[in-house]
């Protein structure tokens, strides 16, 4: 499949900067070819921004970065109408969201009003201002980062915003070998500055169209629905996965099949993407010290407790 070749080129290029994180790199590429958005949540200094920039720079897509702060205005993201005295009329000045890949760094440091300015562009791929709707170019992807430990001066993302993220990922600390490689590679210069694009925007759009045509048999569609339905009836879950989450799990499974070189989904594809796609879409009942880890554990338990279809078409 053409999509597999595209994903391989992206993976090899990103690995020149980030080593030992093959799984998370694959998940980010799956999100890209599925047209989904990513929330990267981890400790400071683990490479969240570097990973996001590496993915963006590996394609020739337009890339913009916004540092989210409490004084960031919604119009800096979406744009605004201003009166141009020379032309004698109002002119729309585009905001940072008019790009292909938008890095929203430390998104939870902005006010809820500013965070909400991303809702329309993330879901509808458009921005409305002054009674006019502006369509965003394909591909469009938001990669947001946040630090889960420093809560002072932050504004937690509401459930409506979390549900619009296709996957929630955690980079994690590197292995001993990977950290040694990092010191050697970053000792002289930053490998990110030397990255070059290996795929075009047209190739990414082609991959997104190809993913939609991946075949899923009826038994696996039932399997996906049983998983999300189980989250709504689980004793440890206060709020279960929404129908948007069910659709995301289906599409992510197709993306996993595509990067694996198949034009059909197998049960392992669904299992592989279930946690990053569903864990941020549930609210655990019990008050856990780390709600993210509790949600991941619940999704793993639910998936392991549902019978896998024995036949596939």
N, C-alpha and C positions, 0 to 999 in steps of 0.2 A: 504493500500500500504506500501511496505517496506520503501520507501522514506519518508513517513510521520513519521514513527517511528524514522528514523535516524535524521530527522530535529527536532523532539521533544526532543530527547536526547541532541542534540547540543544546542538548545534554553535554556533548563533547566540548562545546565552547564554554559553557558555564563551569564545567569541572576544571577548567584551567585556572579559575579563581576560587571556587569553593570545592574542596575535596572532602570525601567521606560522607557526603550528604546526598547520595544517589536517589534515595527514596523521596526526599522532600523536593528535589529538583524535578523528579518525574511528576509529582503531584502538581507542581506549579505549571508545568507544561501542559498537563491534562486540563487544568483550569483555563489556560490560554486558548487551547484549541476548542474548548467547550464554550468560550465566550463568557466565562465566569470571573468573579472577583475573589480576591484572597485577603484574609486577615492573618497577618503574621504576629503571633504573640509569644514573647520570650523575654528572658533576662537581658539587660543592657549589654552590648558588646558581643553578642553571639553571631552577628553577621546578617541581621534581618535586612537592613538597608542595602548592604553589599549584594545580597542574594537578589533582591528586587531589581537593583540597577543592572546586575549581570544579565538577568532575563530580558530586560528592556533593551539593553545595548546589543544583545545578540541578534536582534532583528533591526531592520531599517525603519521601524515604526517610530513615530514621534513620541518623545518621552519628556515628561515634566515632573518636577518634584515640588511638593508643598510641605513646609514645616508647619504643622498645626500648633497653634498657640492660642491662649484665651482671647487675644485681641484680633484674631484672624476673622475677617468679615466674609459673609456668604458670597458677596459679589466678587471677591477675589477668586473664588472658585468658578462661579457660574458666568460672571460678566455683568455689565451694567450699561444702561443707556445714559449718555452724557450729551450735553448741548454743545455742539460744535459751532462756535461763533463765526468761523470762516465760511461754513456751509449754510449757516442759519437754520439748522435742523438738528434733531436728536440722532445720535449715531451709537450703534451698539459696539461696545468694546468687549471682545471675547475674554473669558476668564481662563484659568489654568486647566479646567476640565475639557477644553477643546484640544484634545490630544488623543493619542492611541493608547498609551500606557501612562497612568497617573499614579505616582507614588505619594500616598498620604501618610507622611511620617508622623508618628505619635498622634494618631487620630483622636485619641481620647483626651488630649489636652485642649481641644477646641470646645467651645460652648455647644450645647445641644442645637441651638439655632444654626450654627455653622455646619455641624454634622448633618443636619437634616437637608442641607442644600445639596448633598450628594445623592439623596434618595431617588429623585427623578432620573438623574443621569445614569445611576446604577441599574435601575429597573427598566426604564423606558428608552434608554440610550438617546435622550433628548434633553434640552434645557428650554424652559419657558420664561420669557422675560418681556414685560411690556406688551402682553397680548400676542407675542410672536413666539412660535416654537422653532427651535434650531436643532436639527438632527446632528448627532455626533457621528463622525466617520468610523467605519470599521477598519481594523478591530478596535474595540474600546474595553479597557480593563483597568480596574482600580486595585492597587496593591496597598493595603493599609497596614501599618505596624503599630503595636502598642506594647507597653511595659506593664506586666501584671502585678508587680510588687510595689511600685511607687504610686500610691493612690492619692496622695495629697496634691490638690490642684488639678485633678483630672475629673472628667465627666464620663462615667460608664456608658458604653453604647447601649441604646434601648433595644429591646427585642426586635422591633420592626427593622432596625438597621442591621442587626446581626443576621437576620433571616435573609438579607440580600447578598450576603457573602456566600459564594459558592463553596469555599473550603476555609477552614480555620486550621492553620499549621503552626508547628513549633519547631524552630531550628535545632535547639538543644546544644549542649556543649560538644566540641569536637573530640574525637578519640585522640590518644597520645600521638599516634603516627600522623594524623591529620594536622594536629597542632604544630608538630615539628615541621611538616611541609609548609604550613602557613608562615612560620618564622623565616624559612628559607626563601619562599617566594615573595614575601612582602618586605624582606630586609632591605632591598635596594630601591624598588619602586612599587607602586600599586598596580597589580595585574588588571584591575578594573579599567584603569585609564588606557590600557593597551588592547582592550576588547574591541573586536570589529563585528559587524553584522554578518550572519551566515545564512539568514533567510530573509525573504522580502515580505512586505505587507500582503502582497497578492498570494504568496504561498500560505501565509497564516489564514487568510480568508478562505482559501481553497480547502485547507485542513478542517476549518470550522464547518464548512458545507459538507465535507466528506463524513465527518463524525455523525452528523444528523441521520445519515443513511445506514449506520451500523444496525444490523438485525438483532432483535431481541425476541425470543420465543415467548409465548403466552405464559408458560410455567414460570419463567424468570420474572415476568411482569408481576405475576401473583406473588412471587417471593419478595419482590421489592415492597409491594403494598403491605404484606404481612409484617415486614420489619418496621415500617413507619407506623403502622397501626398499633403494633405492640408497644411503641413508646407512649402512646396515648392512654394505654390501659395499665401501664406498669406502676406498681405501688411506690417505687422510688422516684417517680417522675411527676412533677407538679403540672408542667405544660409540655405536651408532646410535639412531635414534628408536624409542621404544617404541610398542606398539599404542595406548596412551593418546594419544600424539602424533598418530597417524594419525586417530583420532577427532576430536581437536582441530582438525586441518587441515580435515577435512570440515565441521565445525560453523562454523569461522571463515569458510570459503568461502560458506556459507549466509548468515552475518551480513553479509559484504561485498555479496552479492547483494541482501539486504534493504535495506541503507542506500542502495543504488543504485536502488531502486524496482522490482526484478525479483523474480519468484517462481520463478526458476530460476538455476542457477549456470552461469557460463561459464569457460573456462580462465583468463582474466585475473584472475578473482576468486581462484583458487587461487594464481596467481603472486604476487598482491599481498600475501597474508597468509602466505606460506610462510616468509619469514625471521623475522618476529616470533614465529611459532608454533613453529618447529622449531629455531632456532639455539641456544637454551638447553638443548635436549634431547639434544645430541650432545656428545661429548668428543673434541676434535681430537687426533690422534696427536702432531703436532709441538708442541714447547714454544714457544709464541708469546709475544711481549711483552704482547700484548693478546688473550687467548683469546676474548673476545667478538667482536672484529673478525674473527678467524680463522674462527670458527664461522659468522659471517654470510657470509663469502666462500665457504666450502665449500657452504652451502645454495644460494647464488646460482648457483654453478657447476653443482651437481647439477640444479637446476631448469632451467637453460638448456640442459643436455645431454640432456634427455628430450623425446622427440617429443610434441607436443601433438595430441590427437585432432582429426581433420579434420572430423568430423561431430558435431553435437549434436542431441539430441531436445528 
